[in-house]
């Protein structure tokens, strides 16, 4: 069993703010909007305030920005 399974293992509901976040519904993780990977709350470092989405790492954040048209795509 991994650390996101079993009793009490459920995603948190979070409001993403500039430089911080507010936990609206307690949980032990959130799910990356790009990769679908679970991100432990204590390891959450990347998110979009505008899209209210968490990302597992800078690469996922970059991909989300490209998909949203914020950054140009690579040719």
PyMOL Python script that loads the backbone (N, CA, C, O; Angstrom):
from pymol import cmd

cmd.read_pdbstr("""\
ATOM      1  N   UNK A   1       0.858  -1.179   0.000  1.00  0.00           N
ATOM      2  CA  UNK A   1       0.000   0.000   0.000  1.00  0.00           C
ATOM      3  C   UNK A   1       0.900   1.237   0.000  1.00  0.00           C
ATOM      4  O   UNK A   1       1.840   1.323   0.790  1.00  0.00           O
ATOM      5  N   UNK A   2       0.607   2.204  -0.898  1.00  0.00           N
ATOM      6  CA  UNK A   2       1.424   3.423  -0.880  1.00  0.00           C
ATOM      7  C   UNK A   2       0.815   4.442   0.070  1.00  0.00           C
ATOM      8  O   UNK A   2      -0.244   4.204   0.651  1.00  0.00           O
ATOM      9  N   UNK A   3       1.486   5.578   0.225  1.00  0.00           N
ATOM     10  CA  UNK A   3       1.055   6.539   1.238  1.00  0.00           C
ATOM     11  C   UNK A   3      -0.208   7.295   0.873  1.00  0.00           C
ATOM     12  O   UNK A   3      -0.719   8.055   1.695  1.00  0.00           O
ATOM     13  N   UNK A   4      -0.736   7.109  -0.346  1.00  0.00           N
ATOM     14  CA  UNK A   4      -1.973   7.765  -0.750  1.00  0.00           C
ATOM     15  C   UNK A   4      -3.146   6.801  -0.787  1.00  0.00           C
ATOM     16  O   UNK A   4      -4.191   7.111  -1.360  1.00  0.00           O
ATOM     17  N   UNK A   5      -2.980   5.648  -0.188  1.00  0.00           N
ATOM     18  CA  UNK A   5      -4.052   4.668  -0.106  1.00  0.00           C
ATOM     19  C   UNK A   5      -4.390   4.424   1.360  1.00  0.00           C
ATOM     20  O   UNK A   5      -3.625   4.770   2.260  1.00  0.00           O
ATOM     21  N   UNK A   6      -5.544   3.825   1.572  1.00  0.00           N
ATOM     22  CA  UNK A   6      -5.909   3.457   2.929  1.00  0.00           C
ATOM     23  C   UNK A   6      -6.759   4.506   3.607  1.00  0.00           C
ATOM     24  O   UNK A   6      -7.106   5.518   2.999  1.00  0.00           O
ATOM     25  N   UNK A   7      -7.100   4.271   4.864  1.00  0.00           N
ATOM     26  CA  UNK A   7      -7.972   5.170   5.607  1.00  0.00           C
ATOM     27  C   UNK A   7      -7.363   6.561   5.748  1.00  0.00           C
ATOM     28  O   UNK A   7      -6.172   6.704   6.027  1.00  0.00           O
ATOM     29  N   UNK A   8      -8.172   7.554   5.557  1.00  0.00           N
ATOM     30  CA  UNK A   8      -7.717   8.932   5.723  1.00  0.00           C
ATOM     31  C   UNK A   8      -6.944   9.498   4.546  1.00  0.00           C
ATOM     32  O   UNK A   8      -6.568  10.670   4.557  1.00  0.00           O
ATOM     33  N   UNK A   9      -6.702   8.678   3.532  1.00  0.00           N
ATOM     34  CA  UNK A   9      -5.960   9.133   2.361  1.00  0.00           C
ATOM     35  C   UNK A   9      -6.945   9.687   1.337  1.00  0.00           C
ATOM     36  O   UNK A   9      -7.568   8.941   0.582  1.00  0.00           O
ATOM     37  N   UNK A  10      -7.070  11.004   1.329  1.00  0.00           N
ATOM     38  CA  UNK A  10      -7.963  11.627   0.364  1.00  0.00           C
ATOM     39  C   UNK A  10      -7.395  12.984  -0.048  1.00  0.00           C
ATOM     40  O   UNK A  10      -6.631  13.597   0.698  1.00  0.00           O
ATOM     41  N   UNK A  11      -7.769  13.445  -1.233  1.00  0.00           N
ATOM     42  CA  UNK A  11      -7.225  14.723  -1.703  1.00  0.00           C
ATOM     43  C   UNK A  11      -7.771  15.915  -0.931  1.00  0.00           C
ATOM     44  O   UNK A  11      -8.914  15.917  -0.475  1.00  0.00           O
ATOM     45  N   UNK A  12      -6.937  16.906  -0.800  1.00  0.00           N
ATOM     46  CA  UNK A  12      -7.346  18.161  -0.167  1.00  0.00           C
ATOM     47  C   UNK A  12      -7.983  19.055  -1.221  1.00  0.00           C
ATOM     48  O   UNK A  12      -7.716  18.910  -2.414  1.00  0.00           O
ATOM     49  N   UNK A  13      -8.814  19.966  -0.778  1.00  0.00           N
ATOM     50  CA  UNK A  13      -9.346  21.006  -1.657  1.00  0.00           C
ATOM     51  C   UNK A  13      -8.632  22.292  -1.243  1.00  0.00           C
ATOM     52  O   UNK A  13      -8.635  22.681  -0.075  1.00  0.00           O
ATOM     53  N   UNK A  14      -8.016  22.944  -2.243  1.00  0.00           N
ATOM     54  CA  UNK A  14      -7.146  24.083  -1.953  1.00  0.00           C
ATOM     55  C   UNK A  14      -7.505  25.282  -2.821  1.00  0.00           C
ATOM     56  O   UNK A  14      -7.870  25.134  -3.987  1.00  0.00           O
ATOM     57  N   UNK A  15      -7.396  26.472  -2.233  1.00  0.00           N
ATOM     58  CA  UNK A  15      -7.485  27.727  -2.995  1.00  0.00           C
ATOM     59  C   UNK A  15      -6.052  28.202  -3.158  1.00  0.00           C
ATOM     60  O   UNK A  15      -5.351  28.448  -2.177  1.00  0.00           O
ATOM     61  N   UNK A  16      -5.622  28.330  -4.415  1.00  0.00           N
ATOM     62  CA  UNK A  16      -4.249  28.730  -4.722  1.00  0.00           C
ATOM     63  C   UNK A  16      -4.164  30.245  -4.790  1.00  0.00           C
ATOM     64  O   UNK A  16      -4.920  30.887  -5.519  1.00  0.00           O
ATOM     65  N   UNK A  17      -3.237  30.813  -4.024  1.00  0.00           N
ATOM     66  CA  UNK A  17      -3.038  32.255  -3.932  1.00  0.00           C
ATOM     67  C   UNK A  17      -1.640  32.603  -4.436  1.00  0.00           C
ATOM     68  O   UNK A  17      -0.835  31.710  -4.701  1.00  0.00           O
ATOM     69  N   UNK A  18      -1.352  33.883  -4.568  1.00  0.00           N
ATOM     70  CA  UNK A  18      -0.010  34.321  -4.951  1.00  0.00           C
ATOM     71  C   UNK A  18       0.971  33.999  -3.832  1.00  0.00           C
ATOM     72  O   UNK A  18       0.914  34.603  -2.761  1.00  0.00           O
ATOM     73  N   UNK A  19       1.867  33.054  -4.074  1.00  0.00           N
ATOM     74  CA  UNK A  19       2.898  32.714  -3.107  1.00  0.00           C
ATOM     75  C   UNK A  19       2.440  31.902  -1.913  1.00  0.00           C
ATOM     76  O   UNK A  19       3.234  31.644  -1.008  1.00  0.00           O
ATOM     77  N   UNK A  20       1.198  31.497  -1.885  1.00  0.00           N
ATOM     78  CA  UNK A  20       0.665  30.726  -0.755  1.00  0.00           C
ATOM     79  C   UNK A  20      -0.581  29.987  -1.226  1.00  0.00           C
ATOM     80  O   UNK A  20      -1.038  30.182  -2.352  1.00  0.00           O
ATOM     81  N   UNK A  21      -1.118  29.154  -0.374  1.00  0.00           N
ATOM     82  CA  UNK A  21      -2.392  28.493  -0.656  1.00  0.00           C
ATOM     83  C   UNK A  21      -3.171  28.347   0.640  1.00  0.00           C
ATOM     84  O   UNK A  21      -2.611  28.373   1.736  1.00  0.00           O
ATOM     85  N   UNK A  22      -4.468  28.194   0.483  1.00  0.00           N
ATOM     86  CA  UNK A  22      -5.362  28.052   1.631  1.00  0.00           C
ATOM     87  C   UNK A  22      -6.062  26.701   1.521  1.00  0.00           C
ATOM     88  O   UNK A  22      -6.681  26.404   0.500  1.00  0.00           O
ATOM     89  N   UNK A  23      -5.969  25.900   2.546  1.00  0.00           N
ATOM     90  CA  UNK A  23      -6.623  24.593   2.553  1.00  0.00           C
ATOM     91  C   UNK A  23      -8.086  24.785   2.933  1.00  0.00           C
ATOM     92  O   UNK A  23      -8.404  25.228   4.037  1.00  0.00           O
ATOM     93  N   UNK A  24      -8.965  24.446   2.003  1.00  0.00           N
ATOM     94  CA  UNK A  24     -10.401  24.580   2.227  1.00  0.00           C
ATOM     95  C   UNK A  24     -11.000  23.305   2.811  1.00  0.00           C
ATOM     96  O   UNK A  24     -11.915  23.353   3.633  1.00  0.00           O
ATOM     97  N   UNK A  25     -10.467  22.164   2.374  1.00  0.00           N
ATOM     98  CA  UNK A  25     -10.914  20.860   2.864  1.00  0.00           C
ATOM     99  C   UNK A  25      -9.659  20.022   3.106  1.00  0.00           C
ATOM    100  O   UNK A  25      -8.954  19.699   2.150  1.00  0.00           O
ATOM    101  N   UNK A  26      -9.362  19.661   4.352  1.00  0.00           N
ATOM    102  CA  UNK A  26      -8.132  18.930   4.644  1.00  0.00           C
ATOM    103  C   UNK A  26      -8.030  17.605   3.893  1.00  0.00           C
ATOM    104  O   UNK A  26      -9.028  16.930   3.640  1.00  0.00           O
ATOM    105  N   UNK A  27      -6.821  17.266   3.553  1.00  0.00           N
ATOM    106  CA  UNK A  27      -6.493  16.008   2.896  1.00  0.00           C
ATOM    107  C   UNK A  27      -4.989  15.856   2.929  1.00  0.00           C
ATOM    108  O   UNK A  27      -4.289  16.732   3.436  1.00  0.00           O
ATOM    109  N   UNK A  28      -4.483  14.759   2.396  1.00  0.00           N
ATOM    110  CA  UNK A  28      -3.039  14.546   2.457  1.00  0.00           C
ATOM    111  C   UNK A  28      -2.320  14.829   1.149  1.00  0.00           C
ATOM    112  O   UNK A  28      -1.090  14.793   1.100  1.00  0.00           O
ATOM    113  N   UNK A  29      -3.080  15.115   0.072  1.00  0.00           N
ATOM    114  CA  UNK A  29      -2.440  15.383  -1.208  1.00  0.00           C
ATOM    115  C   UNK A  29      -3.391  16.127  -2.142  1.00  0.00           C
ATOM    116  O   UNK A  29      -4.583  16.271  -1.870  1.00  0.00           O
ATOM    117  N   UNK A  30      -2.816  16.597  -3.259  1.00  0.00           N
ATOM    118  CA  UNK A  30      -3.591  17.108  -4.384  1.00  0.00           C
ATOM    119  C   UNK A  30      -3.095  16.362  -5.617  1.00  0.00           C
ATOM    120  O   UNK A  30      -2.061  15.696  -5.567  1.00  0.00           O
ATOM    121  N   UNK A  31      -3.818  16.469  -6.711  1.00  0.00           N
ATOM    122  CA  UNK A  31      -3.457  15.752  -7.926  1.00  0.00           C
ATOM    123  C   UNK A  31      -2.987  16.732  -8.988  1.00  0.00           C
ATOM    124  O   UNK A  31      -3.666  17.717  -9.278  1.00  0.00           O
ATOM    125  N   UNK A  32      -1.826  16.460  -9.565  1.00  0.00           N
ATOM    126  CA  UNK A  32      -1.263  17.313 -10.602  1.00  0.00           C
ATOM    127  C   UNK A  32      -2.230  17.409 -11.779  1.00  0.00           C
ATOM    128  O   UNK A  32      -2.724  16.392 -12.267  1.00  0.00           O
ATOM    129  N   UNK A  33      -2.498  18.629 -12.232  1.00  0.00           N
ATOM    130  CA  UNK A  33      -3.436  18.867 -13.328  1.00  0.00           C
ATOM    131  C   UNK A  33      -2.900  18.384 -14.666  1.00  0.00           C
ATOM    132  O   UNK A  33      -3.679  18.191 -15.599  1.00  0.00           O
ATOM    133  N   UNK A  34      -1.595  18.183 -14.786  1.00  0.00           N
ATOM    134  CA  UNK A  34      -1.000  17.753 -16.052  1.00  0.00           C
ATOM    135  C   UNK A  34      -0.712  16.260 -16.055  1.00  0.00           C
ATOM    136  O   UNK A  34      -1.078  15.561 -17.001  1.00  0.00           O
ATOM    137  N   UNK A  35      -0.063  15.764 -15.013  1.00  0.00           N
ATOM    138  CA  UNK A  35       0.391  14.372 -15.001  1.00  0.00           C
ATOM    139  C   UNK A  35      -0.564  13.409 -14.306  1.00  0.00           C
ATOM    140  O   UNK A  35      -0.518  12.203 -14.552  1.00  0.00           O
ATOM    141  N   UNK A  36      -1.426  13.929 -13.443  1.00  0.00           N
ATOM    142  CA  UNK A  36      -2.308  13.067 -12.667  1.00  0.00           C
ATOM    143  C   UNK A  36      -1.632  12.453 -11.441  1.00  0.00           C
ATOM    144  O   UNK A  36      -2.252  11.675 -10.716  1.00  0.00           O
ATOM    145  N   UNK A  37      -0.367  12.800 -11.207  1.00  0.00           N
ATOM    146  CA  UNK A  37       0.354  12.259 -10.045  1.00  0.00           C
ATOM    147  C   UNK A  37      -0.109  12.939  -8.761  1.00  0.00           C
ATOM    148  O   UNK A  37      -0.459  14.120  -8.753  1.00  0.00           O
ATOM    149  N   UNK A  38      -0.103  12.171  -7.682  1.00  0.00           N
ATOM    150  CA  UNK A  38      -0.435  12.719  -6.364  1.00  0.00           C
ATOM    151  C   UNK A  38       0.743  13.536  -5.848  1.00  0.00           C
ATOM    152  O   UNK A  38       1.896  13.120  -5.960  1.00  0.00           O
ATOM    153  N   UNK A  39       0.440  14.704  -5.279  1.00  0.00           N
ATOM    154  CA  UNK A  39       1.456  15.582  -4.708  1.00  0.00           C
ATOM    155  C   UNK A  39       1.141  15.733  -3.222  1.00  0.00           C
ATOM    156  O   UNK A  39       0.093  16.278  -2.874  1.00  0.00           O
ATOM    157  N   UNK A  40       2.020  15.264  -2.341  1.00  0.00           N
ATOM    158  CA  UNK A  40       1.784  15.476  -0.909  1.00  0.00           C
ATOM    159  C   UNK A  40       1.695  16.972  -0.613  1.00  0.00           C
ATOM    160  O   UNK A  40       2.469  17.753  -1.168  1.00  0.00           O
ATOM    161  N   UNK A  41       0.786  17.376   0.234  1.00  0.00           N
ATOM    162  CA  UNK A  41       0.593  18.791   0.560  1.00  0.00           C
ATOM    163  C   UNK A  41       1.916  19.436   0.979  1.00  0.00           C
ATOM    164  O   UNK A  41       2.211  20.564   0.582  1.00  0.00           O
ATOM    165  N   UNK A  42       2.707  18.727   1.774  1.00  0.00           N
ATOM    166  CA  UNK A  42       3.963  19.311   2.258  1.00  0.00           C
ATOM    167  C   UNK A  42       5.011  19.483   1.152  1.00  0.00           C
ATOM    168  O   UNK A  42       6.023  20.150   1.365  1.00  0.00           O
ATOM    169  N   UNK A  43       4.781  18.890  -0.027  1.00  0.00           N
ATOM    170  CA  UNK A  43       5.714  19.022  -1.148  1.00  0.00           C
ATOM    171  C   UNK A  43       5.169  19.917  -2.263  1.00  0.00           C
ATOM    172  O   UNK A  43       5.817  20.066  -3.299  1.00  0.00           O
ATOM    173  N   UNK A  44       4.010  20.504  -2.070  1.00  0.00           N
ATOM    174  CA  UNK A  44       3.380  21.342  -3.097  1.00  0.00           C
ATOM    175  C   UNK A  44       4.135  22.659  -3.246  1.00  0.00           C
ATOM    176  O   UNK A  44       4.220  23.446  -2.303  1.00  0.00           O
ATOM    177  N   UNK A  45       4.689  22.895  -4.450  1.00  0.00           N
ATOM    178  CA  UNK A  45       5.478  24.099  -4.710  1.00  0.00           C
ATOM    179  C   UNK A  45       5.020  24.849  -5.961  1.00  0.00           C
ATOM    180  O   UNK A  45       5.319  26.034  -6.108  1.00  0.00           O
ATOM    181  N   UNK A  46       4.309  24.188  -6.851  1.00  0.00           N
ATOM    182  CA  UNK A  46       3.952  24.782  -8.135  1.00  0.00           C
ATOM    183  C   UNK A  46       2.445  24.743  -8.333  1.00  0.00           C
ATOM    184  O   UNK A  46       1.813  23.703  -8.149  1.00  0.00           O
ATOM    185  N   UNK A  47       1.865  25.896  -8.714  1.00  0.00           N
ATOM    186  CA  UNK A  47       0.442  25.974  -9.005  1.00  0.00           C
ATOM    187  C   UNK A  47       0.154  27.204  -9.840  1.00  0.00           C
ATOM    188  O   UNK A  47       0.998  28.088  -9.986  1.00  0.00           O
ATOM    189  N   UNK A  48      -1.047  27.248 -10.384  1.00  0.00           N
ATOM    190  CA  UNK A  48      -1.511  28.417 -11.133  1.00  0.00           C
ATOM    191  C   UNK A  48      -2.642  29.064 -10.352  1.00  0.00           C
ATOM    192  O   UNK A  48      -3.645  28.423 -10.041  1.00  0.00           O
ATOM    193  N   UNK A  49      -2.470  30.337 -10.042  1.00  0.00           N
ATOM    194  CA  UNK A  49      -3.533  31.084  -9.376  1.00  0.00           C
ATOM    195  C   UNK A  49      -4.688  31.287 -10.358  1.00  0.00           C
ATOM    196  O   UNK A  49      -5.852  31.120  -9.993  1.00  0.00           O
ATOM    197  N   UNK A  50      -4.370  31.644 -11.595  1.00  0.00           N
ATOM    198  CA  UNK A  50      -5.399  31.920 -12.605  1.00  0.00           C
ATOM    199  C   UNK A  50      -6.248  30.691 -12.914  1.00  0.00           C
ATOM    200  O   UNK A  50      -7.467  30.792 -13.048  1.00  0.00           O
ATOM    201  N   UNK A  51      -5.602  29.528 -13.026  1.00  0.00           N
ATOM    202  CA  UNK A  51      -6.332  28.297 -13.374  1.00  0.00           C
ATOM    203  C   UNK A  51      -6.712  27.466 -12.156  1.00  0.00           C
ATOM    204  O   UNK A  51      -7.461  26.497 -12.277  1.00  0.00           O
ATOM    205  N   UNK A  52      -6.196  27.840 -10.972  1.00  0.00           N
ATOM    206  CA  UNK A  52      -6.464  27.111  -9.728  1.00  0.00           C
ATOM    207  C   UNK A  52      -6.126  25.629  -9.885  1.00  0.00           C
ATOM    208  O   UNK A  52      -6.937  24.751  -9.590  1.00  0.00           O
ATOM    209  N   UNK A  53      -4.875  25.373 -10.372  1.00  0.00           N
ATOM    210  CA  UNK A  53      -4.404  24.011 -10.608  1.00  0.00           C
ATOM    211  C   UNK A  53      -3.041  23.802  -9.948  1.00  0.00           C
ATOM    212  O   UNK A  53      -2.199  24.700  -9.965  1.00  0.00           O
ATOM    213  N   UNK A  54      -2.818  22.614  -9.363  1.00  0.00           N
ATOM    214  CA  UNK A  54      -1.503  22.275  -8.829  1.00  0.00           C
ATOM    215  C   UNK A  54      -0.679  21.503  -9.871  1.00  0.00           C
ATOM    216  O   UNK A  54      -1.231  20.848 -10.754  1.00  0.00           O
ATOM    217  N   UNK A  55       0.652  21.594  -9.750  1.00  0.00           N
ATOM    218  CA  UNK A  55       1.557  20.878 -10.648  1.00  0.00           C
ATOM    219  C   UNK A  55       2.635  20.180  -9.839  1.00  0.00           C
ATOM    220  O   UNK A  55       3.110  20.708  -8.833  1.00  0.00           O
ATOM    221  N   UNK A  56       3.015  19.004 -10.279  1.00  0.00           N
ATOM    222  CA  UNK A  56       3.986  18.188  -9.561  1.00  0.00           C
ATOM    223  C   UNK A  56       5.389  18.781  -9.624  1.00  0.00           C
ATOM    224  O   UNK A  56       6.166  18.615  -8.684  1.00  0.00           O
ATOM    225  N   UNK A  57       5.731  19.472 -10.717  1.00  0.00           N
ATOM    226  CA  UNK A  57       7.057  20.070 -10.851  1.00  0.00           C
ATOM    227  C   UNK A  57       7.019  21.205 -11.857  1.00  0.00           C
ATOM    228  O   UNK A  57       5.973  21.498 -12.438  1.00  0.00           O
ATOM    229  N   UNK A  58       8.169  21.846 -12.062  1.00  0.00           N
ATOM    230  CA  UNK A  58       8.245  22.990 -12.965  1.00  0.00           C
ATOM    231  C   UNK A  58       7.937  22.585 -14.405  1.00  0.00           C
ATOM    232  O   UNK A  58       7.393  23.386 -15.165  1.00  0.00           O
ATOM    233  N   UNK A  59       8.275  21.358 -14.789  1.00  0.00           N
ATOM    234  CA  UNK A  59       8.002  20.899 -16.156  1.00  0.00           C
ATOM    235  C   UNK A  59       6.497  20.801 -16.407  1.00  0.00           C
ATOM    236  O   UNK A  59       6.018  21.185 -17.474  1.00  0.00           O
ATOM    237  N   UNK A  60       5.760  20.293 -15.435  1.00  0.00           N
ATOM    238  CA  UNK A  60       4.307  20.207 -15.560  1.00  0.00           C
ATOM    239  C   UNK A  60       3.695  21.606 -15.599  1.00  0.00           C
ATOM    240  O   UNK A  60       2.751  21.848 -16.351  1.00  0.00           O
ATOM    241  N   UNK A  61       4.221  22.519 -14.801  1.00  0.00           N
ATOM    242  CA  UNK A  61       3.746  23.900 -14.804  1.00  0.00           C
ATOM    243  C   UNK A  61       3.966  24.549 -16.163  1.00  0.00           C
ATOM    244  O   UNK A  61       3.083  25.233 -16.681  1.00  0.00           O
ATOM    245  N   UNK A  62       5.148  24.334 -16.741  1.00  0.00           N
ATOM    246  CA  UNK A  62       5.485  24.863 -18.059  1.00  0.00           C
ATOM    247  C   UNK A  62       4.542  24.301 -19.128  1.00  0.00           C
ATOM    248  O   UNK A  62       4.054  25.040 -19.984  1.00  0.00           O
ATOM    249  N   UNK A  63       4.291  22.999 -19.071  1.00  0.00           N
ATOM    250  CA  UNK A  63       3.376  22.348 -20.012  1.00  0.00           C
ATOM    251  C   UNK A  63       1.978  22.939 -19.905  1.00  0.00           C
ATOM    252  O   UNK A  63       1.330  23.185 -20.922  1.00  0.00           O
ATOM    253  N   UNK A  64       1.511  23.168 -18.693  1.00  0.00           N
ATOM    254  CA  UNK A  64       0.178  23.750 -18.484  1.00  0.00           C
ATOM    255  C   UNK A  64       0.109  25.158 -19.065  1.00  0.00           C
ATOM    256  O   UNK A  64      -0.895  25.527 -19.675  1.00  0.00           O
ATOM    257  N   UNK A  65       1.169  25.949 -18.882  1.00  0.00           N
ATOM    258  CA  UNK A  65       1.209  27.296 -19.447  1.00  0.00           C
ATOM    259  C   UNK A  65       1.187  27.246 -20.977  1.00  0.00           C
ATOM    260  O   UNK A  65       0.518  28.058 -21.615  1.00  0.00           O
ATOM    261  N   UNK A  66       1.908  26.304 -21.559  1.00  0.00           N
ATOM    262  CA  UNK A  66       1.883  26.151 -23.016  1.00  0.00           C
ATOM    263  C   UNK A  66       0.485  25.784 -23.495  1.00  0.00           C
ATOM    264  O   UNK A  66      -0.015  26.366 -24.457  1.00  0.00           O
ATOM    265  N   UNK A  67      -0.143  24.829 -22.833  1.00  0.00           N
ATOM    266  CA  UNK A  67      -1.495  24.406 -23.217  1.00  0.00           C
ATOM    267  C   UNK A  67      -2.509  25.542 -23.101  1.00  0.00           C
ATOM    268  O   UNK A  67      -3.462  25.621 -23.876  1.00  0.00           O
ATOM    269  N   UNK A  68      -2.292  26.408 -22.132  1.00  0.00           N
ATOM    270  CA  UNK A  68      -3.215  27.532 -21.905  1.00  0.00           C
ATOM    271  C   UNK A  68      -2.912  28.702 -22.839  1.00  0.00           C
ATOM    272  O   UNK A  68      -3.644  29.691 -22.855  1.00  0.00           O
ATOM    273  N   UNK A  69      -1.835  28.590 -23.618  1.00  0.00           N
ATOM    274  CA  UNK A  69      -1.480  29.656 -24.537  1.00  0.00           C
ATOM    275  C   UNK A  69      -0.717  30.795 -23.892  1.00  0.00           C
ATOM    276  O   UNK A  69      -0.550  31.851 -24.502  1.00  0.00           O
ATOM    277  N   UNK A  70      -0.251  30.598 -22.664  1.00  0.00           N
ATOM    278  CA  UNK A  70       0.518  31.618 -21.969  1.00  0.00           C
ATOM    279  C   UNK A  70       1.934  31.687 -22.526  1.00  0.00           C
ATOM    280  O   UNK A  70       2.524  32.766 -22.591  1.00  0.00           O
ATOM    281  N   UNK A  71       2.478  30.555 -22.924  1.00  0.00           N
ATOM    282  CA  UNK A  71       3.828  30.466 -23.498  1.00  0.00           C
ATOM    283  C   UNK A  71       3.731  29.891 -24.902  1.00  0.00           C
ATOM    284  O   UNK A  71       2.832  29.100 -25.188  1.00  0.00           O
ATOM    285  N   UNK A  72       4.652  30.282 -25.783  1.00  0.00           N
ATOM    286  CA  UNK A  72       4.641  29.690 -27.126  1.00  0.00           C
ATOM    287  C   UNK A  72       5.026  28.224 -27.074  1.00  0.00           C
ATOM    288  O   UNK A  72       5.820  27.821 -26.224  1.00  0.00           O
ATOM    289  N   UNK A  73       4.476  27.429 -27.967  1.00  0.00           N
ATOM    290  CA  UNK A  73       4.840  26.018 -28.044  1.00  0.00           C
ATOM    291  C   UNK A  73       6.117  25.878 -28.853  1.00  0.00           C
ATOM    292  O   UNK A  73       6.435  26.730 -29.682  1.00  0.00           O
ATOM    293  N   UNK A  74       6.843  24.804 -28.609  1.00  0.00           N
ATOM    294  CA  UNK A  74       8.082  24.539 -29.337  1.00  0.00           C
ATOM    295  C   UNK A  74       7.756  24.018 -30.727  1.00  0.00           C
ATOM    296  O   UNK A  74       6.821  23.234 -30.884  1.00  0.00           O
ATOM    297  N   UNK A  75       8.509  24.439 -31.738  1.00  0.00           N
ATOM    298  CA  UNK A  75       8.269  23.949 -33.101  1.00  0.00           C
ATOM    299  C   UNK A  75       9.119  22.767 -33.404  1.00  0.00           C
ATOM    300  O   UNK A  75       9.049  22.222 -34.506  1.00  0.00           O
TER     301      UNK A  75
END
""", "prot")
cmd.dss("prot")
cmd.show_as("cartoon", "prot")
cmd.util.cbc("prot")
cmd.orient("prot")
